[in-house]
Amino acid sequence: MNLAVTALDSTRGFLSPSGAEIVFVLVGLAVLGAALLTVTTKQLVHAALWLVVALGGLAIEYLLLTAEFIAWVQVLIYVGAVVVLVLFGLMLTRAPIGVSPDADSGNRWIALGVALAAAATLVTLVVDAFRSTWIDLGTVAGSTKANGVTLFRYWVLPFEALSVLLLAALVGAIVLSRREKKEP
């Protein structure tokens, strides 16, 4: 019986995906939908909540890739800290809770063109940068030690720059909320 199962597993081709691969694609589609809703909704608080769904879905994708450490970092840092920072910024600047007329500038086609150009540039740069690099996901993806060494050896400066940027955004939100309005 074990030989038959092994033989079936070794002959499984590209067009016969496993259950984990099907779940990965379905969660990916849900993340894509949540990301589209994040950038297309006219309610700022709803956009922040759809961002929670998108970032939580990415954490599920990391779990499916057996990268538990990165999944928990995703939940703690992005869902737990960044989205809370965005919501505090919205509250501090007294942003409208309902439909915001300022959320639609009328330049959707220009924004779409810029977004597509930026995405094409990013994909081109990433493909060019990692064309000759081989990463053995079997030994690295789930290893907390390997992920930690990589993060703290090569990615410390970008993480610190991002933390300073987020701190500056929060200080800017506080300054904007403290501005006194002149009475007519």
PAPAKE-828722 format. One record per atom (N, C-alpha, C, O, CB): x, y negated, z. Coordinates in steps of 0.1 Angstrom, whole numbers, plus 5000, padded with zeros to 4 digits. Atoms other than C-alpha are relative to their C-alpha. Glycine has a CB too. Layout:
BEGIN
[[X; Y; Z]],
...
END
This chain:
BEGIN
[[5008; 5012; 5000]],
[[5000; 5000; 5000]],
[[5009; 4987; 5000]],
[[5006; 4978; 4993]],
[[4991; 5000; 5012]],
[[4991; 5011; 5000]],
[[5028; 4976; 5008]],
[[5007; 4998; 4987]],
[[5009; 4986; 4983]],
[[5011; 5001; 5011]],
[[4993; 5002; 5013]],
[[5045; 4983; 4975]],
[[4991; 4994; 4990]],
[[4995; 4986; 4982]],
[[5005; 5014; 4995]],
[[5010; 5006; 5009]],
[[5013; 4974; 4957]],
[[4999; 4985; 5003]],
[[4998; 4977; 4993]],
[[4986; 5007; 5001]],
[[5001; 5014; 4996]],
[[5010; 4941; 4976]],
[[5013; 4992; 4995]],
[[5012; 4981; 4990]],
[[4998; 4998; 5015]],
[[4987; 5006; 5004]],
[[5047; 4933; 4969]],
[[5000; 4999; 4985]],
[[5005; 4988; 4980]],
[[5012; 5008; 5005]],
[[5000; 5001; 5014]],
[[5043; 4941; 4933]],
[[4990; 4990; 4995]],
[[4993; 4983; 4985]],
[[4996; 5014; 4994]],
[[5010; 5010; 5004]],
[[5012; 4919; 4930]],
[[5006; 4986; 5003]],
[[5004; 4977; 4995]],
[[4987; 5001; 5008]],
[[4994; 5013; 4996]],
[[5031; 4890; 4948]],
[[5011; 4996; 4990]],
[[5012; 4984; 4987]],
[[5005; 5000; 5014]],
[[4989; 5003; 5009]],
[[5061; 4893; 4925]],
[[4995; 4997; 4986]],
[[5002; 4990; 4978]],
[[5010; 5011; 5000]],
[[5005; 5003; 5014]],
[[5039; 4892; 4893]],
[[4991; 4988; 5000]],
[[4986; 4985; 4989]],
[[4993; 5012; 4995]],
[[5009; 5012; 5000]],
[[5018; 4862; 4904]],
[[5007; 4989; 4992]],
[[5018; 4985; 4995]],
[[4997; 4996; 5015]],
[[4994; 5010; 5009]],
[[5024; 4836; 4877]],
[[4995; 4986; 5004]],
[[4989; 4984; 5015]],
[[4996; 5003; 4986]],
[[5003; 5014; 4998]],
[[5020; 4799; 4874]],
[[4985; 4997; 5000]],
[[4980; 4988; 5007]],
[[5006; 4992; 4989]],
[[5014; 5003; 5001]],
[[4983; 4801; 4865]],
[[4992; 5007; 5011]],
[[4979; 5007; 5010]],
[[4995; 5004; 4986]],
[[5007; 4993; 4989]],
[[4974; 4822; 4896]],
[[5005; 4994; 5013]],
[[5013; 5000; 5020]],
[[5001; 5015; 4999]],
[[4995; 5006; 4988]],
[[4979; 4798; 4925]],
[[4995; 5007; 5013]],
[[4985; 5014; 5013]],
[[4996; 4985; 5000]],
[[5004; 4995; 4987]],
[[4978; 4808; 4961]],
[[4991; 4991; 5007]],
[[4988; 4980; 5002]],
[[5013; 5002; 5009]],
[[5009; 5008; 4992]],
[[4954; 4795; 4987]],
[[5006; 4987; 5005]],
[[4999; 4976; 5004]],
[[4994; 5007; 5012]],
[[4993; 5012; 4995]],
[[4979; 4770; 5001]],
[[5002; 4990; 4988]],
[[5001; 4978; 4991]],
[[5014; 5004; 5006]],
[[4998; 5009; 5012]],
[[4986; 4756; 4966]],
[[4986; 4994; 4996]],
[[4986; 4982; 4992]],
[[5005; 5008; 4988]],
[[5013; 5006; 5003]],
[[4948; 4751; 4960]],
[[4997; 4990; 5010]],
[[4992; 4979; 5007]],
[[4989; 5012; 5000]],
[[5003; 5010; 4989]],
[[4944; 4734; 4994]],
[[5009; 4987; 4998]],
[[5005; 4976; 5000]],
[[5003; 5006; 5014]],
[[4991; 5011; 5003]],
[[4975; 4712; 4985]],
[[4994; 4991; 4989]],
[[4994; 4979; 4991]],
[[5014; 5005; 4996]],
[[5005; 5008; 5011]],
[[4959; 4701; 4953]],
[[4987; 4993; 5004]],
[[4985; 4981; 5001]],
[[4997; 5008; 4987]],
[[5012; 5007; 4995]],
[[4925; 4694; 4969]],
[[5003; 4989; 5010]],
[[4996; 4978; 5009]],
[[4991; 5011; 5007]],
[[4997; 5011; 4991]],
[[4940; 4674; 4997]],
[[5007; 4989; 4993]],
[[5005; 4977; 4996]],
[[5010; 5005; 5012]],
[[4994; 5011; 5008]],
[[4961; 4655; 4972]],
[[4990; 4992; 4992]],
[[4991; 4980; 4991]],
[[5010; 5006; 4989]],
[[5010; 5008; 5006]],
[[4930; 4646; 4953]],
[[4992; 4991; 5010]],
[[4988; 4980; 5006]],
[[4990; 5010; 4993]],
[[5007; 5008; 4990]],
[[4913; 4634; 4985]],
[[5009; 4988; 5004]],
[[5004; 4977; 5006]],
[[4998; 5009; 5013]],
[[4991; 5011; 4997]],
[[4944; 4613; 4993]],
[[5000; 4990; 4989]],
[[5000; 4978; 4991]],
[[5015; 5005; 5002]],
[[5001; 5009; 5011]],
[[4943; 4598; 4958]],
[[4987; 4992; 5000]],
[[4988; 4980; 4998]],
[[5001; 5008; 4987]],
[[5013; 5007; 4999]],
[[4906; 4590; 4962]],
[[5000; 4989; 5012]],
[[4996; 4978; 5010]],
[[4989; 5009; 5002]],
[[5000; 5009; 4989]],
[[4912; 4574; 4996]],
[[5010; 4988; 4997]],
[[5007; 4977; 5001]],
[[5005; 5007; 5013]],
[[4991; 5011; 5004]],
[[4942; 4554; 4982]],
[[4993; 4990; 4991]],
[[4994; 4978; 4992]],
[[5013; 5005; 4994]],
[[5007; 5009; 5009]],
[[4920; 4541; 4954]],
[[4989; 4992; 5007]],
[[4988; 4980; 5004]],
[[4993; 5008; 4989]],
[[5010; 5008; 4993]],
[[4893; 4531; 4978]],
[[5007; 4990; 5009]],
[[5001; 4979; 5012]],
[[4992; 5010; 5009]],
[[4993; 5010; 4992]],
[[4919; 4514; 5000]],
[[5002; 4987; 4992]],
[[5001; 4976; 4998]],
[[5013; 5006; 5004]],
[[4996; 5012; 5008]],
[[4929; 4490; 4972]],
[[4988; 4994; 4992]],
[[4990; 4983; 4987]],
[[5011; 5004; 4990]],
[[5011; 5006; 5008]],
[[4895; 4485; 4956]],
[[4988; 4995; 5009]],
[[4980; 4988; 5004]],
[[4995; 5011; 4991]],
[[5011; 5004; 4992]],
[[4872; 4479; 4986]],
[[5001; 4985; 5003]],
[[5012; 4980; 5003]],
[[5000; 5008; 5013]],
[[5000; 5014; 4997]],
[[4862; 4443; 4993]],
[[4999; 4997; 5015]],
[[4999; 4985; 5019]],
[[4989; 4993; 4993]],
[[5000; 5002; 4985]],
[[4860; 4448; 5031]],
[[5013; 5004; 5006]],
[[5018; 5016; 5004]],
[[4988; 5009; 5006]],
[[4986; 4998; 4995]],
[[4894; 4445; 5048]],
[[5001; 5011; 5010]],
[[5010; 5019; 5010]],
[[5005; 4987; 5005]],
[[5000; 4990; 4990]],
[[4885; 4467; 5078]],
[[4998; 5014; 4994]],
[[5005; 5023; 4998]],
[[4990; 4997; 5011]],
[[5002; 4988; 5007]],
[[4872; 4494; 5055]],
[[5013; 5004; 4993]],
[[5016; 5016; 4992]],
[[4988; 4999; 4990]],
[[4987; 4997; 5007]],
[[4905; 4492; 5035]],
[[5010; 5006; 5010]],
[[5017; 5015; 5007]],
[[5006; 4987; 4993]],
[[4990; 4994; 4990]],
[[4925; 4498; 5067]],
[[4995; 5014; 5004]],
[[5004; 5022; 5006]],
[[5000; 4990; 5012]],
[[5004; 4986; 4996]],
[[4903; 4528; 5076]],
[[5002; 5010; 4989]],
[[5005; 5021; 4992]],
[[4985; 4999; 5004]],
[[4996; 4991; 5011]],
[[4907; 4543; 5041]],
[[5015; 5002; 5000]],
[[5019; 5013; 4996]],
[[4995; 4994; 4987]],
[[4986; 4998; 4999]],
[[4944; 4538; 5046]],
[[5003; 5011; 5010]],
[[5012; 5019; 5008]],
[[5007; 4987; 5003]],
[[4999; 4990; 4990]],
[[4941; 4559; 5077]],
[[4998; 5014; 4994]],
[[5005; 5024; 4996]],
[[4991; 4998; 5012]],
[[5003; 4987; 5007]],
[[4925; 4587; 5056]],
[[5011; 5004; 4991]],
[[5015; 5015; 4991]],
[[4986; 4999; 4993]],
[[4989; 4996; 5010]],
[[4952; 4585; 5029]],
[[5013; 5004; 5007]],
[[5019; 5014; 5004]],
[[5003; 4987; 4991]],
[[4988; 4997; 4993]],
[[4981; 4585; 5054]],
[[4998; 5013; 5008]],
[[5007; 5021; 5009]],
[[5004; 4989; 5009]],
[[5003; 4987; 4993]],
[[4964; 4614; 5074]],
[[5001; 5011; 4990]],
[[5006; 5022; 4993]],
[[4987; 4999; 5007]],
[[5000; 4990; 5010]],
[[4960; 4633; 5042]],
[[5015; 5004; 4996]],
[[5018; 5015; 4993]],
[[4993; 4996; 4987]],
[[4986; 4997; 5003]],
[[4997; 4629; 5035]],
[[5007; 5008; 5011]],
[[5015; 5017; 5008]],
[[5008; 4987; 4998]],
[[4995; 4992; 4989]],
[[5005; 4643; 5069]],
[[4996; 5015; 4998]],
[[5003; 5024; 5001]],
[[4995; 4995; 5014]],
[[5004; 4986; 5003]],
[[4984; 4674; 5060]],
[[5008; 5006; 4989]],
[[5012; 5018; 4989]],
[[4985; 5000; 4996]],
[[4992; 4995; 5011]],
[[5004; 4677; 5028]],
[[5014; 5004; 5005]],
[[5019; 5014; 5001]],
[[5002; 4989; 4989]],
[[4987; 4996; 4994]],
[[5036; 4677; 5048]],
[[4999; 5013; 5008]],
[[5008; 5021; 5008]],
[[5005; 4989; 5009]],
[[5002; 4988; 4993]],
[[5022; 4704; 5070]],
[[4999; 5012; 4991]],
[[5005; 5023; 4994]],
[[4987; 5000; 5009]],
[[5001; 4989; 5010]],
[[5014; 4725; 5039]],
[[5014; 5003; 4994]],
[[5016; 5014; 4990]],
[[4990; 4996; 4989]],
[[4987; 4997; 5005]],
[[5050; 4721; 5029]],
[[5010; 5004; 5011]],
[[5022; 5005; 5009]],
[[5006; 4987; 4994]],
[[4993; 4995; 4988]],
[[5061; 4734; 5063]],
[[5010; 4990; 5005]],
[[5021; 4994; 5010]],
[[5007; 5013; 4997]],
[[4991; 5011; 4994]],
[[5077; 4700; 5073]],
[[4992; 4994; 5012]],
[[4987; 4983; 5011]],
[[5003; 4989; 4989]],
[[5008; 5005; 4989]],
[[5060; 4697; 5107]],
[[5005; 4987; 5006]],
[[4998; 4979; 5010]],
[[5000; 5011; 5010]],
[[4994; 5012; 4994]],
[[5085; 4671; 5120]],
[[4996; 4988; 4992]],
[[4992; 4978; 4998]],
[[5015; 5001; 5001]],
[[5004; 5011; 5008]],
[[5078; 4648; 5091]],
[[4985; 4997; 5001]],
[[4981; 4985; 5000]],
[[5004; 5002; 4985]],
[[5014; 5002; 4999]],
[[5041; 4653; 5094]],
[[4996; 4993; 5013]],
[[4988; 4984; 5013]],
[[4992; 5014; 5000]],
[[5003; 5007; 4987]],
[[5041; 4642; 5131]],
[[5006; 4986; 4999]],
[[5000; 4977; 5005]],
[[5006; 5008; 5011]],
[[4995; 5013; 5002]],
[[5063; 4613; 5122]],
[[4990; 4991; 4992]],
[[4988; 4980; 4995]],
[[5014; 5000; 4993]],
[[5011; 5006; 5009]],
[[5037; 4604; 5095]],
[[4989; 4995; 5009]],
[[4984; 4984; 5008]],
[[4996; 5009; 4989]],
[[5012; 5003; 4991]],
[[5009; 4605; 5121]],
[[5004; 4990; 5010]],
[[4996; 4980; 5012]],
[[4995; 5013; 5007]],
[[4997; 5009; 4989]],
[[5027; 4587; 5149]],
[[5004; 4986; 4995]],
[[5000; 4976; 5000]],
[[5012; 5006; 5008]],
[[4995; 5013; 5005]],
[[5045; 4560; 5129]],
[[4990; 4993; 4991]],
[[4986; 4982; 4994]],
[[5013; 5002; 4993]],
[[5008; 5006; 5009]],
[[5022; 4553; 5100]],
[[4986; 4998; 5004]],
[[4980; 4987; 5004]],
[[5000; 5007; 4986]],
[[5014; 5001; 4996]],
[[4987; 4562; 5112]],
[[4999; 4993; 5014]],
[[4990; 4985; 5016]],
[[4994; 5014; 5001]],
[[5001; 5005; 4987]],
[[4995; 4553; 5148]],
[[5005; 4986; 5002]],
[[4999; 4978; 5010]],
[[5007; 5009; 5009]],
[[4994; 5013; 4998]],
[[5016; 4522; 5145]],
[[4997; 4990; 4989]],
[[4992; 4979; 4991]],
[[5015; 5001; 5001]],
[[5002; 5010; 5011]],
[[5013; 4506; 5110]],
[[4986; 4996; 4999]],
[[4983; 4985; 4997]],
[[5006; 5006; 4987]],
[[5014; 5003; 5002]],
[[4976; 4509; 5107]],
[[4994; 4991; 5012]],
[[4986; 4982; 5010]],
[[4991; 5012; 4998]],
[[5004; 5008; 4988]],
[[4971; 4496; 5143]],
[[5006; 4985; 4998]],
[[4999; 4976; 5002]],
[[5005; 5006; 5013]],
[[4995; 5013; 5002]],
[[4994; 4467; 5134]],
[[4992; 4992; 4989]],
[[4990; 4980; 4991]],
[[5015; 5001; 4995]],
[[5009; 5007; 5010]],
[[4973; 4459; 5103]],
[[4987; 4996; 5006]],
[[4983; 4985; 5004]],
[[4998; 5010; 4988]],
[[5013; 5004; 4994]],
[[4941; 4460; 5123]],
[[5002; 4989; 5010]],
[[4993; 4980; 5011]],
[[4994; 5012; 5007]],
[[4998; 5012; 4991]],
[[4956; 4437; 5150]],
[[5003; 4987; 4992]],
[[4998; 4977; 4996]],
[[5013; 5003; 5009]],
[[4998; 5011; 5009]],
[[4968; 4414; 5122]],
[[4986; 4994; 4995]],
[[4984; 4982; 4994]],
[[5009; 5003; 4989]],
[[5014; 5004; 5005]],
[[4932; 4413; 5108]],
[[4992; 4993; 5012]],
[[4986; 4983; 5009]],
[[4992; 5012; 4995]],
[[5007; 5006; 4989]],
[[4918; 4406; 5143]],
[[5006; 4986; 5004]],
[[4999; 4977; 5007]],
[[5000; 5009; 5012]],
[[4993; 5013; 4996]],
[[4944; 4379; 5151]],
[[4998; 4989; 4990]],
[[4997; 4977; 4994]],
[[5014; 5003; 5002]],
[[5002; 5011; 5010]],
[[4939; 4360; 5119]],
[[4985; 4997; 4997]],
[[4982; 4989; 4989]],
[[5006; 5004; 4987]],
[[5014; 5002; 5001]],
[[4901; 4361; 5123]],
[[4995; 5003; 4986]],
[[4987; 4995; 4980]],
[[4997; 4986; 5004]],
[[5005; 4996; 5014]],
[[4896; 4378; 5089]],
[[4986; 5004; 5001]],
[[4981; 5009; 5011]],
[[5009; 5012; 4995]],
[[5014; 4996; 5000]],
[[4860; 4384; 5079]],
[[4998; 5015; 5001]],
[[5006; 5022; 4995]],
[[4993; 4994; 4988]],
[[5003; 4986; 4998]],
[[4846; 4417; 5090]],
[[4993; 5006; 4988]],
[[4995; 5017; 4984]],
[[4993; 5003; 5013]],
[[5008; 4995; 5011]],
[[4821; 4421; 5062]],
[[5007; 4998; 4986]],
[[5019; 4998; 4986]],
[[4986; 4993; 5000]],
[[4994; 5002; 5013]],
[[4825; 4416; 5025]],
[[5007; 4987; 4999]],
[[5001; 4977; 5002]],
[[4988; 5001; 4989]],
[[4992; 5012; 5000]],
[[4852; 4391; 5019]],
[[5000; 4995; 4985]],
[[5004; 5002; 4976]],
[[5014; 5002; 5005]],
[[4999; 5005; 5013]],
[[4849; 4368; 4989]],
[[5014; 4997; 4995]],
[[5017; 4997; 4983]],
[[4992; 4987; 4999]],
[[4986; 5002; 5004]],
[[4886; 4362; 4990]],
[[5007; 5013; 4996]],
[[5018; 5012; 4991]],
[[5008; 4994; 5012]],
[[4994; 4987; 5003]],
[[4893; 4399; 4985]],
[[5001; 5003; 4985]],
[[5008; 5012; 4981]],
[[4993; 5011; 5007]],
[[5000; 4998; 5015]],
[[4886; 4396; 4947]],
[[5004; 4987; 4994]],
[[4997; 4977; 4994]],
[[4987; 5005; 4995]],
[[4995; 5013; 5006]],
[[4907; 4370; 4929]],
[[4996; 4999; 4985]],
[[4998; 4989; 4979]],
[[5015; 4999; 5001]],
[[5004; 5001; 5014]],
[[4894; 4379; 4894]],
[[5012; 5003; 4991]],
[[5011; 5003; 4979]],
[[4995; 4986; 4997]],
[[4988; 4997; 5008]],
[[4929; 4389; 4882]],
[[5003; 5015; 5000]],
[[5014; 5020; 5001]],
[[5012; 4993; 5005]],
[[4998; 4985; 4999]],
[[4923; 4427; 4882]],
[[5008; 5005; 4989]],
[[5017; 5014; 4991]],
[[4986; 5006; 5000]],
[[4993; 4995; 5011]],
[[4937; 4433; 4848]],
[[5015; 4997; 5000]],
[[5023; 5005; 4997]],
[[4994; 4995; 4986]],
[[4986; 5004; 4998]],
[[4969; 4414; 4855]],
[[5006; 5009; 5011]],
[[5017; 5014; 5010]],
[[5001; 4985; 5003]],
[[4995; 4992; 4989]],
[[4972; 4432; 4888]],
[[5002; 5015; 4996]],
[[5012; 5021; 5000]],
[[4990; 4999; 5012]],
[[4999; 4986; 5005]],
[[4966; 4466; 4871]],
[[5013; 5001; 4991]],
[[5020; 5011; 4992]],
[[4988; 5004; 4992]],
[[4988; 4999; 5009]],
[[4993; 4458; 4845]],
[[5013; 4999; 5008]],
[[5023; 5007; 5006]],
[[5000; 4988; 4990]],
[[4988; 5000; 4991]],
[[5018; 4448; 4872]],
[[5002; 5012; 5008]],
[[5013; 5017; 5010]],
[[4999; 4988; 5010]],
[[4999; 4987; 4992]],
[[5010; 4479; 4893]],
[[5005; 5011; 4991]],
[[5013; 5019; 4995]],
[[4986; 5003; 5006]],
[[4995; 4989; 5009]],
[[5015; 4502; 4863]],
[[5014; 4998; 4996]],
[[5022; 5008; 4995]],
[[4991; 5000; 4987]],
[[4986; 5002; 5003]],
[[5048; 4485; 4854]],
[[5009; 5003; 5012]],
[[5019; 5009; 5010]],
[[5002; 4985; 4996]],
[[4992; 4997; 4988]],
[[5060; 4488; 4890]],
[[5000; 5015; 5002]],
[[5011; 5020; 5006]],
[[4994; 4993; 5012]],
[[5000; 4986; 4999]],
[[5049; 4524; 4891]],
[[5009; 5007; 4990]],
[[5017; 5016; 4994]],
[[4986; 5006; 4999]],
[[4991; 4995; 5011]],
[[5067; 4532; 4858]],
[[5014; 4998; 5004]],
[[5023; 5007; 5002]],
[[4996; 4994; 4987]],
[[4987; 5003; 4996]],
[[5098; 4515; 4871]],
[[5005; 5009; 5011]],
[[5016; 5014; 5011]],
[[5002; 4985; 5003]],
[[4997; 4992; 4988]],
[[5097; 4533; 4904]],
[[5002; 5015; 4996]],
[[5012; 5021; 5000]],
[[4989; 4999; 5010]],
[[4999; 4986; 5005]],
[[5092; 4567; 4887]],
[[5013; 5002; 4992]],
[[5020; 5012; 4994]],
[[4988; 5005; 4992]],
[[4988; 4999; 5007]],
[[5120; 4560; 4863]],
[[5013; 5000; 5009]],
[[5022; 5008; 5006]],
[[5001; 4989; 4990]],
[[4989; 5001; 4991]],
[[5144; 4550; 4890]],
[[5002; 5013; 5009]],
[[5013; 5018; 5011]],
[[4999; 4988; 5010]],
[[4999; 4988; 4992]],
[[5136; 4580; 4912]],
[[5004; 5012; 4992]],
[[5013; 5020; 4996]],
[[4986; 5003; 5007]],
[[4996; 4989; 5008]],
[[5139; 4605; 4884]],
[[5015; 4999; 4996]],
[[5022; 5009; 4996]],
[[4991; 5001; 4987]],
[[4986; 5003; 5003]],
[[5172; 4589; 4873]],
[[5009; 5003; 5011]],
[[5020; 5008; 5010]],
[[5002; 4986; 4994]],
[[4991; 4998; 4988]],
[[5186; 4589; 4908]],
[[5001; 5014; 5004]],
[[5012; 5018; 5009]],
[[4994; 4991; 5011]],
[[5000; 4986; 4995]],
[[5177; 4625; 4916]],
[[5001; 5010; 4989]],
[[4997; 5022; 4991]],
[[4988; 5002; 5009]],
[[5000; 4991; 5011]],
[[5182; 4640; 4882]],
[[5010; 5012; 5002]],
[[5006; 5024; 4999]],
[[5004; 4993; 4987]],
[[4990; 4990; 4998]],
[[5213; 4660; 4891]],
[[5001; 5005; 5015]],
[[5009; 5014; 5018]],
[[5014; 4996; 4996]],
[[4999; 4996; 4986]],
[[5205; 4665; 4928]],
[[4990; 5012; 5002]],
[[4979; 5012; 4997]],
[[4995; 4989; 5009]],
[[5008; 4988; 4997]],
[[5192; 4699; 4940]],
[[4998; 5001; 5015]],
[[5008; 5001; 5022]],
[[5007; 5013; 4994]],
[[5003; 4999; 4986]],
[[5175; 4701; 4973]],
[[4993; 5014; 5002]],
[[4983; 5017; 4996]],
[[4991; 4989; 5005]],
[[5006; 4987; 4997]],
[[5169; 4736; 4987]],
[[4989; 4998; 5011]],
[[4992; 4997; 5022]],
[[5011; 5010; 5005]],
[[5011; 5002; 4991]],
[[5135; 4732; 5002]],
[[4997; 5011; 5010]],
[[4991; 5010; 5020]],
[[4987; 4997; 4993]],
[[5002; 4988; 4991]],
[[5135; 4767; 5017]],
[[5008; 4998; 5013]],
[[5003; 5003; 5024]],
[[5005; 5012; 4993]],
[[4992; 5002; 4987]],
[[5162; 4757; 5043]],
[[4999; 4986; 5006]],
[[5002; 4985; 5017]],
[[5014; 5004; 4997]],
[[4999; 5013; 4995]],
[[5158; 4720; 5046]],
[[4986; 4994; 5004]],
[[4985; 4987; 5014]],
[[5005; 4991; 4989]],
[[5012; 5006; 4998]],
[[5121; 4711; 5045]],
[[4994; 5001; 5014]],
[[4989; 4992; 5019]],
[[4990; 5005; 4990]],
[[5006; 4998; 4987]],
[[5110; 4726; 5077]],
[[5010; 4998; 5012]],
[[5006; 5000; 5023]],
[[4994; 5014; 5001]],
[[4990; 5002; 4990]],
[[5142; 4720; 5096]],
[[5001; 4986; 5006]],
[[5004; 4977; 4999]],
[[5014; 5004; 4995]],
[[5000; 5012; 4993]],
[[5139; 4693; 5122]],
[[5014; 4994; 5001]],
[[5016; 4982; 4999]],
[[4994; 5001; 5014]],
[[4986; 5004; 4999]],
[[5177; 4691; 5126]],
[[5004; 4994; 4986]],
[[5010; 4983; 4986]],
[[5009; 5011; 5004]],
[[4996; 5005; 5013]],
[[5183; 4687; 5088]],
[[4993; 4987; 4997]],
[[4999; 4978; 4991]],
[[4997; 5011; 4989]],
[[5007; 5012; 5003]],
[[5155; 4661; 5085]],
[[5005; 4988; 5008]],
[[5007; 4977; 5003]],
[[4985; 5002; 5003]],
[[4994; 5011; 4991]],
[[5169; 4641; 5115]],
[[5013; 4995; 4995]],
[[5016; 4983; 4995]],
[[5000; 5005; 5014]],
[[4987; 5004; 5005]],
[[5204; 4642; 5102]],
[[4999; 4991; 4987]],
[[5006; 4981; 4986]],
[[5009; 5012; 4997]],
[[5002; 5008; 5012]],
[[5192; 4629; 5068]],
[[4995; 4987; 5003]],
[[4999; 4977; 4997]],
[[4991; 5008; 4990]],
[[5006; 5013; 4997]],
[[5170; 4602; 5082]],
[[5010; 4991; 5007]],
[[5010; 4979; 5003]],
[[4988; 5003; 5009]],
[[4991; 5009; 4992]],
[[5196; 4589; 5107]],
[[5013; 4997; 4993]],
[[5020; 4988; 4997]],
[[5001; 5005; 5013]],
[[4988; 5002; 5006]],
[[5225; 4592; 5084]],
[[4999; 4990; 4987]],
[[5007; 4981; 4985]],
[[5007; 5013; 4995]],
[[5001; 5007; 5013]],
[[5212; 4578; 5051]],
[[4988; 4989; 5000]],
[[4989; 4980; 4992]],
[[4997; 5009; 4989]],
[[5012; 5008; 5001]],
[[5179; 4560; 5059]],
[[4998; 4991; 5012]],
[[4987; 4986; 5014]],
[[4988; 5008; 4998]],
[[5002; 5009; 4988]],
[[5185; 4540; 5091]],
[[4998; 4986; 4996]],
[[4989; 4979; 5002]],
[[5012; 5002; 5009]],
[[5001; 5014; 5004]],
[[5190; 4507; 5074]],
[[4986; 4996; 4994]],
[[4980; 4986; 4998]],
[[5010; 4996; 4990]],
[[5013; 5003; 5005]],
[[5157; 4509; 5054]],
[[4989; 5000; 5011]],
[[4980; 4992; 5011]],
[[4996; 5009; 4989]],
[[5010; 4999; 4989]],
[[5137; 4519; 5085]],
[[5001; 4988; 5009]],
[[4991; 4982; 5013]],
[[5002; 5013; 5008]],
[[4999; 5012; 4992]],
[[5152; 4490; 5105]],
[[4995; 4988; 4993]],
[[4989; 4979; 4999]],
[[5015; 4999; 5004]],
[[5005; 5011; 5008]],
[[5145; 4466; 5077]],
[[4985; 4999; 5000]],
[[4979; 4989; 5001]],
[[5006; 5000; 4986]],
[[5015; 4999; 5000]],
[[5109; 4478; 5076]],
[[4995; 4995; 5014]],
[[4984; 4989; 5014]],
[[4995; 5014; 4997]],
[[5005; 5004; 4986]],
[[5105; 4473; 5114]],
[[5001; 4985; 5002]],
[[4993; 4979; 5008]],
[[5008; 5008; 5011]],
[[4999; 5015; 4999]],
[[5118; 4437; 5112]],
[[4989; 4994; 4991]],
[[4984; 4984; 4995]],
[[5014; 4996; 4995]],
[[5011; 5005; 5008]],
[[5094; 4431; 5083]],
[[4987; 5001; 5007]],
[[4979; 4991; 5006]],
[[5000; 5007; 4986]],
[[5012; 4999; 4993]],
[[5065; 4444; 5103]],
[[4999; 4991; 5012]],
[[4988; 4986; 5015]],
[[4998; 5015; 5004]],
[[5000; 5009; 4989]],
[[5075; 4424; 5133]],
[[4998; 4986; 4995]],
[[4990; 4978; 5002]],
[[5013; 5001; 5008]],
[[5002; 5013; 5005]],
[[5077; 4393; 5112]],
[[4985; 4998; 4995]],
[[4980; 4987; 4997]],
[[5009; 4997; 4988]],
[[5014; 5001; 5004]],
[[5042; 4400; 5098]],
[[4991; 4998; 5012]],
[[4982; 4990; 5011]],
[[4996; 5012; 4992]],
[[5008; 5002; 4988]],
[[5028; 4403; 5133]],
[[5002; 4987; 5006]],
[[4992; 4980; 5010]],
[[5003; 5011; 5010]],
[[4997; 5014; 4994]],
[[5045; 4371; 5145]],
[[4993; 4990; 4991]],
[[4987; 4980; 4996]],
[[5015; 4997; 5000]],
[[5007; 5009; 5009]],
[[5031; 4354; 5114]],
[[4985; 5000; 5002]],
[[4979; 4989; 5002]],
[[5003; 5003; 4985]],
[[5014; 4999; 4997]],
[[4996; 4366; 5122]],
[[4997; 4993; 5013]],
[[4986; 4986; 5013]],
[[4995; 5015; 5001]],
[[5002; 5007; 4988]],
[[4999; 4353; 5157]],
[[5001; 4985; 4998]],
[[4993; 4978; 5003]],
[[5010; 5005; 5011]],
[[4999; 5015; 5002]],
[[5011; 4319; 5145]],
[[4988; 4995; 4992]],
[[4983; 4984; 4996]],
[[5013; 4997; 4992]],
[[5011; 5004; 5007]],
[[4983; 4317; 5120]],
[[4987; 5000; 5009]],
[[4979; 4991; 5007]],
[[4997; 5009; 4988]],
[[5012; 5000; 4991]],
[[4957; 4326; 5147]],
[[5001; 4989; 5010]],
[[4990; 4985; 5015]],
[[4999; 5014; 5006]],
[[4998; 5010; 4990]],
[[4971; 4300; 5171]],
[[4999; 4986; 4995]],
[[4998; 4976; 5002]],
[[5013; 5002; 5007]],
[[5000; 5013; 5006]],
[[4969; 4271; 5147]],
[[4987; 4994; 5004]],
[[4976; 4999; 5003]],
[[5001; 5001; 4984]],
[[5012; 5007; 4996]],
[[4945; 4245; 5160]],
[[4993; 4994; 4989]],
[[4999; 4988; 4980]],
[[5004; 4989; 5011]],
[[5008; 5006; 5010]],
[[4917; 4235; 5138]],
[[4996; 4986; 5004]],
[[4992; 4983; 5015]],
[[4988; 5008; 4996]],
[[5004; 5014; 4997]],
[[4911; 4197; 5136]],
[[4985; 4998; 4998]],
[[4979; 5003; 4988]],
[[5008; 4991; 4991]],
[[5015; 5003; 5000]],
[[4876; 4186; 5144]],
[[4998; 4988; 4990]],
[[5005; 4979; 4990]],
[[4995; 4997; 5014]],
[[5003; 5011; 5009]],
[[4860; 4164; 5117]],
[[4995; 4987; 5007]],
[[4992; 4977; 5001]],
[[4990; 5004; 4989]],
END
